Amino acid sequence: MGAGTVLAAGCVLWRRSLRDGRLEVALVHRPRYDDWSHPKGKLKHGEDALRGAVREVAEETGMGCAPGPALPTLHYLAKGRPKEVRYWAAEAVDVDDETFVPNREVDRLVWLPPDAARRRLTYDHDRTLIDALLHALPS
């Protein structure tokens, strides 16, 4: 990647529904951008991407996670600069519906079935990660 590339990392956070055991995906709403996305953020200088992805999940959702398979890395322009975001599938651990506390960066979190999550996501490139998650998880 070029010298001006913004490096970031995140997770497609998933769990089994507390009600019926079906797969659910967490999406976060960022008021600054008024968008719905997967938990992610910029890496700190010298930070390992996977460590940064787990840190961002904790910061944005208040949850721990168990990272699994790597998912596709996304490349796009953000504010005119190239951005590279590495992703992993990650199972939420020790989660209940009271874990999330709204903060300055993320004001809402929802758990949705994959099809509903795909529809709620703001950016097309984030939708491809739902399909990658479904492919990566054991049936």
One Martini backbone bead per residue (centre of mass of N, CA, C, O) as a GRO file, in nm:
protein
  139
    1MET     BB    1   0.100   0.033   0.015
    2GLY     BB    2   0.080   0.346   0.036
    3ALA     BB    3   0.178   0.610   0.233
    4GLY     BB    4  -0.139   0.734   0.237
    5THR     BB    5  -0.257   0.493   0.374
    6VAL     BB    6  -0.524   0.384   0.553
    7LEU     BB    7  -0.521   0.189   0.846
    8ALA     BB    8  -0.745  -0.085   0.918
    9ALA     BB    9  -0.981  -0.259   1.149
   10GLY     BB   10  -1.208  -0.552   1.181
   11CYS     BB   11  -1.539  -0.695   1.249
   12VAL     BB   12  -1.756  -0.967   1.211
   13LEU     BB   13  -1.998  -0.979   1.437
   14TRP     BB   14  -2.109  -1.273   1.619
   15ARG     BB   15  -2.407  -1.474   1.700
   16ARG     BB   16  -2.629  -1.647   1.890
   17SER     BB   17  -2.932  -1.637   1.957
   18LEU     BB   18  -3.104  -1.606   2.257
   19ARG     BB   19  -3.374  -1.739   2.142
   20ASP     BB   20  -3.291  -1.952   1.861
   21GLY     BB   21  -2.972  -1.979   1.753
   22ARG     BB   22  -2.935  -1.781   1.542
   23LEU     BB   23  -2.776  -1.590   1.330
   24GLU     BB   24  -2.593  -1.288   1.422
   25VAL     BB   25  -2.527  -0.940   1.346
   26ALA     BB   26  -2.327  -0.670   1.414
   27LEU     BB   27  -2.421  -0.325   1.424
   28VAL     BB   28  -2.309   0.012   1.379
   29HIS     BB   29  -2.369   0.350   1.481
   30ARG     BB   30  -2.248   0.659   1.335
   31PRO     BB   31  -2.314   0.986   1.389
   32ARG     BB   32  -2.095   1.136   1.222
   33TYR     BB   33  -2.208   0.960   0.947
   34ASP     BB   34  -2.479   0.817   0.947
   35ASP     BB   35  -2.399   0.496   0.988
   36TRP     BB   36  -2.375   0.149   0.893
   37SER     BB   37  -2.153  -0.095   1.050
   38HIS     BB   38  -1.871  -0.237   1.120
   39PRO     BB   39  -1.645  -0.286   1.343
   40LYS     BB   40  -1.399  -0.015   1.329
   41GLY     BB   41  -1.048   0.105   1.277
   42LYS     BB   42  -0.776   0.262   1.332
   43LEU     BB   43  -0.451   0.219   1.350
   44LYS     BB   44  -0.195   0.212   1.536
   45HIS     BB   45   0.118   0.262   1.555
   46GLY     BB   46   0.231  -0.068   1.490
   47GLU     BB   47  -0.026  -0.221   1.484
   48ASP     BB   48  -0.184  -0.500   1.484
   49ALA     BB   49  -0.460  -0.584   1.312
   50LEU     BB   50  -0.598  -0.787   1.503
   51ARG     BB   51  -0.567  -0.623   1.760
   52GLY     BB   52  -0.725  -0.378   1.648
   53ALA     BB   53  -0.994  -0.521   1.596
   54VAL     BB   54  -1.047  -0.604   1.891
   55ARG     BB   55  -1.034  -0.319   2.008
   56GLU     BB   56  -1.267  -0.197   1.841
   57VAL     BB   57  -1.488  -0.377   1.947
   58ALA     BB   58  -1.460  -0.289   2.242
   59GLU     BB   59  -1.498   0.020   2.198
   60GLU     BB   60  -1.782   0.003   2.026
   61THR     BB   61  -1.937  -0.245   2.216
   62GLY     BB   62  -1.805  -0.382   2.492
   63MET     BB   63  -1.683  -0.643   2.358
   64GLY     BB   64  -1.583  -0.947   2.329
   65CYS     BB   65  -1.368  -1.166   2.119
   66ALA     BB   66  -1.339  -1.444   1.880
   67PRO     BB   67  -1.130  -1.493   1.649
   68GLY     BB   68  -1.120  -1.592   1.315
   69PRO     BB   69  -1.145  -1.575   1.011
   70ALA     BB   70  -1.045  -1.429   0.747
   71LEU     BB   71  -1.139  -1.161   0.555
   72PRO     BB   72  -1.179  -0.944   0.340
   73THR     BB   73  -1.010  -0.685   0.204
   74LEU     BB   74  -1.061  -0.342   0.199
   75HIS     BB   75  -1.080  -0.097  -0.076
   76TYR     BB   76  -1.089   0.266  -0.042
   77LEU     BB   77  -1.224   0.583  -0.038
   78ALA     BB   78  -1.146   0.841   0.217
   79LYS     BB   79  -1.141   1.155   0.178
   80GLY     BB   80  -0.937   1.087  -0.082
   81ARG     BB   81  -0.822   0.833   0.062
   82PRO     BB   82  -0.669   0.553   0.099
   83LYS     BB   83  -0.819   0.240   0.218
   84GLU     BB   84  -0.741  -0.025   0.458
   85VAL     BB   85  -0.948  -0.313   0.555
   86ARG     BB   86  -0.927  -0.550   0.794
   87TYR     BB   87  -1.089  -0.875   0.841
   88TRP     BB   88  -1.291  -1.060   1.084
   89ALA     BB   89  -1.421  -1.315   1.223
   90ALA     BB   90  -1.635  -1.277   1.528
   91GLU     BB   91  -1.712  -1.394   1.836
   92ALA     BB   92  -1.909  -1.324   2.077
   93VAL     BB   93  -1.848  -1.270   2.429
   94ASP     BB   94  -2.026  -1.239   2.696
   95VAL     BB   95  -2.337  -1.184   2.597
   96ASP     BB   96  -2.572  -0.924   2.623
   97ASP     BB   97  -2.815  -0.669   2.588
   98GLU     BB   98  -2.631  -0.483   2.813
   99THR     BB   99  -2.333  -0.429   2.710
  100PHE     BB  100  -2.407  -0.184   2.559
  101VAL     BB  101  -2.267   0.156   2.540
  102PRO     BB  102  -2.307   0.450   2.457
  103ASN     BB  103  -2.110   0.673   2.251
  104ARG     BB  104  -1.945   0.902   2.063
  105GLU     BB  105  -1.899   0.695   1.818
  106VAL     BB  106  -2.140   0.497   1.930
  107ASP     BB  107  -2.509   0.486   1.959
  108ARG     BB  108  -2.558   0.198   1.811
  109LEU     BB  109  -2.682  -0.148   1.843
  110VAL     BB  110  -2.730  -0.438   1.633
  111TRP     BB  111  -2.905  -0.750   1.595
  112LEU     BB  112  -2.891  -0.944   1.290
  113PRO     BB  113  -2.975  -1.101   1.041
  114PRO     BB  114  -2.808  -1.124   0.754
  115ASP     BB  115  -3.023  -0.994   0.563
  116ALA     BB  116  -3.077  -0.743   0.742
  117ALA     BB  117  -2.786  -0.646   0.754
  118ARG     BB  118  -2.747  -0.599   0.453
  119ARG     BB  119  -2.971  -0.375   0.440
  120ARG     BB  120  -2.852  -0.175   0.669
  121LEU     BB  121  -2.614  -0.121   0.530
  122THR     BB  122  -2.461   0.150   0.371
  123TYR     BB  123  -2.228  -0.018   0.230
  124ASP     BB  124  -2.153  -0.232  -0.016
  125HIS     BB  125  -1.873  -0.340   0.084
  126ASP     BB  126  -2.000  -0.456   0.356
  127ARG     BB  127  -2.187  -0.679   0.233
  128THR     BB  128  -1.965  -0.886   0.146
  129LEU     BB  129  -1.903  -0.979   0.446
  130ILE     BB  130  -2.149  -1.153   0.494
  131ASP     BB  131  -2.084  -1.370   0.284
  132ALA     BB  132  -1.805  -1.441   0.403
  133LEU     BB  133  -1.908  -1.536   0.673
  134LEU     BB  134  -2.095  -1.766   0.576
  135HIS     BB  135  -1.856  -1.920   0.439
  136ALA     BB  136  -1.664  -1.944   0.706
  137LEU     BB  137  -1.879  -2.084   0.853
  138PRO     BB  138  -2.002  -2.336   0.998
  139SER     BB  139  -2.307  -2.509   0.955
   0.00000   0.00000   0.00000
